């Protein structure tokens, strides 16, 4: 089973908010997830990004792949595999 860390869209029309989740790569974007790691609200000024760093690093060490958007957000927050 290939696992990814990606964003799950929530919120209303033109008011997106996202949850950062660990999900099987074969599942759809808003499908059943394994674990929720945090959330991202791009509409707020400045944007709000909260994530459990320890759990994220644990999943990365286990081999979870990051989506491009999550990879960029983690880079901005200073979360990386060391």
PERA-V523425 format. One record per pair of residues at least 24 apart in sequence whose C-alpha atoms are under 10 Angstrom apart, sorted by the first residue. I is the first residue (numbers start at 0). J is the second residue. If there is no record, write none. Layout:
((I | J) (I | J))
This chain:
((0 | 24) (0 | 25) (1 | 25) (1 | 62) (1 | 63) (1 | 64) (2 | 26) (2 | 32) (2 | 33) (2 | 58) (2 | 59) (2 | 61) (2 | 62) (2 | 63) (2 | 64) (2 | 65) (3 | 32) (3 | 33) (3 | 58) (3 | 59) (3 | 62) (3 | 63) (3 | 64) (3 | 65) (3 | 66) (4 | 32) (4 | 33) (4 | 34) (4 | 35) (4 | 36) (4 | 55) (4 | 58) (4 | 59) (4 | 63) (4 | 64) (4 | 65) (4 | 66) (4 | 67) (4 | 68) (4 | 69) (4 | 70) (5 | 35) (5 | 36) (5 | 64) (5 | 65) (5 | 66) (5 | 67) (5 | 68) (5 | 69) (5 | 70) (6 | 35) (6 | 37) (6 | 38) (6 | 39) (6 | 65) (6 | 66) (6 | 68) (6 | 69) (7 | 31) (7 | 32) (7 | 35) (7 | 38) (7 | 39) (8 | 38) (8 | 39) (9 | 40) (10 | 40) (13 | 42) (14 | 40) (14 | 41) (14 | 42) (14 | 43) (15 | 39) (15 | 40) (15 | 41) (15 | 42) (16 | 40) (16 | 41) (16 | 42) (16 | 43) (16 | 47) (17 | 41) (17 | 48) (18 | 48) (18 | 49) (18 | 50) (19 | 48) (19 | 49) (19 | 50) (19 | 51) (19 | 55) (19 | 69) (20 | 50) (20 | 55) (20 | 69) (21 | 55) (21 | 58) (21 | 63) (21 | 64) (21 | 65) (22 | 63) (23 | 63) (24 | 63) (24 | 64) (34 | 58) (39 | 69) (39 | 72) (48 | 72) (48 | 73) (48 | 75) (48 | 76) (49 | 76) (50 | 76) (50 | 78) (52 | 76) (52 | 77) (52 | 78) (52 | 79) (53 | 78) (55 | 79) (55 | 80) (56 | 80) (56 | 81))
